[in-house]
Amino acid sequence: MIKLRKTRSATLLSAWMLAAAECGQAQEVSRPTPTNASVSEVEKWTHQAKDAVTTTTAYLIRQKEQLQKSLGHKMSQFDKQLSDLKAKSERAGDQAKSEWTNTLAKLRRKKQVAAESLKQLKRSSADKWQEVKAGAEVAFADLEKALKDAFAGPKSEAKSAQK
């Protein structure tokens, strides 16, 4: 929320500065008073500020869509990796199977959390999605790390391989 306010403030400030520069006031920027500005200048500044906000909103929407696409692709990759791990666990010995079962259960829970955060991201509005973004990124990073650890194999499998 704070980031969005700062972004809007910065956008409006930059639009105002651009308008001031176009009016020949590029060297010294001071806040124009409504009594000194003609109606057409105020309308011009208002239009430029609206254009800046529209452009910023469009940019944020594109960022949200790109993140959704990226996380959706990662989710597909995670599904494939989970299938690979399940197949690997089925080939494991009896002792390792129980550890694989626990590992797969933990991975499914982490995947569920990541999937839910992706749903929240998709449902969020253009001005609220950045609040959800951090949670989604954390959930996906947590799942990714857990998958990497799982591919390293259960502890008992590593111990039996060393013997």
N, C-alpha and C positions, 0 to 999 in steps of 0.2 A: 504494500500500500504506500509506504514511504517512497519507494523507488518510483512508483507511478506518479506520485505528486511531484517529485523532483524532476522527472522526465517532462511532465506537463509544464511545470514552471520554466524549465530550461527551454522548452520549445516555444512557449509564449514569449520569453525574454528574447530569444534569438529572432523570432518573427518581428518583434518590436524593434530590435536593433537593425534588422534588415530594412524595415520600413523607414527608420530614421536615416539610414545611410542613403537610401534612394531619394530622400528629400534634401540631400546636400548637407546633412548633419553628421557625416561620417567621423569627423575629427573629434567632435565633442557631443557625446550622447547625453541628453538630459531629458527627463520626463516632460513631454509636452503637456501644456495645460489646455483643457478643453476650450477656453476662451481664445487662445491663440491659434488653434487648429480649425481649419474650415471643416464643414460637414463632409466634404468629399475626401479629405485627408483621413478623417476618423473612420469613414466607411472603408477606405482603402486599407488602413491598418487592421481593421476588424476582419476584412476579407482575407488578408494575408495571415493573420493569426488563425483563422478558421482553416485555411489551407494547410498551415503547418500542423495543426492538430489532426486533420484528416490524414495527412501524409504519415505522421507518427503512428496513428492508429493502424493504418494499413501495414506499416512496417512491423508493428507488434503482432498483428494477425498472421503475417507471413512467418514470423519467428515461431509462433505457437504451432502453426501447421507443420513447419519443418521439424520441430521437436517431436510432435505427435508421430510423424512419419518415421523418424529415427528410432523412437522408442518402440513403435509397432514392429519395425524390422528386427530390433533386438529381441522382442518378445518371441517372434517366430524362430529366431536362432536359439533362444533358451528352450523352446519347446522341443526342438530337434536334439539339443544336448541332453535334455531330460530323458528323451526316448533312448538315446545312446547309453546313458547311465543305467537305465532300467534293463536294457539288454545285457549290459556288462554285469549287473548284479545277479541276473538269472544264471550266468555262467560261473559265478563265484561258489566257493565252498560253503558248507553249512555255517561255520562260524562267521565268515565274512558276510553271508547273506543277511544276518540279523543287523549288522552294522550298516549294510547297504540300505536295508529297509528304513532304518532310522534316518540315514542321510537323505534318502529320497523323500521321506515325509517332511523333513525340515525344508528341503528345496521347494516342495510343492507349496508349503506355507509362504515362503518368501516370494515365490512366483505369484501367489494369490495377492499378496500385498502390492507387488509391483503392478499387477493387472488392475487392481482397484485404483491405484494412483494414476494410471494411464486413463482410466475411465473418468476420474475427477478432472484430469487435465482437459479431456475432450469436452466435458460438460461446462467447463469454466468459461466465463465471458472474456472478451478481449482485454478488459482492464483488470481482471482478477487472476488470469492464468499464471502470472509470474509468482503469485503467492503459492500456487500449487506446484510450480516447476521444481522448487528445491526439494520438496518431499518426494516427488517422482524420481528425481535424479539420485537421491539417496537410496530409495528402494531398489532401483535398477542396479546401482553400484554394489549394494549388499548382495543381491541375487547373483550378480556376475562373479563376485569374489567367492561366494559359496559354491558356485559351479566349478570354478577353477580348483578350489580345495577338494571338491568331490572327485574331480578327474585325477587328482593326485592319488586317490584311492583310500579306502578305509585303513585305519591304523593297524588292525590285526593282519590285513593282507600284506602290508609293508613288512611287518615283523616276520610273518611266515615266509616271505620271499627272501629275507636276510638269513634265515636259518639254513 
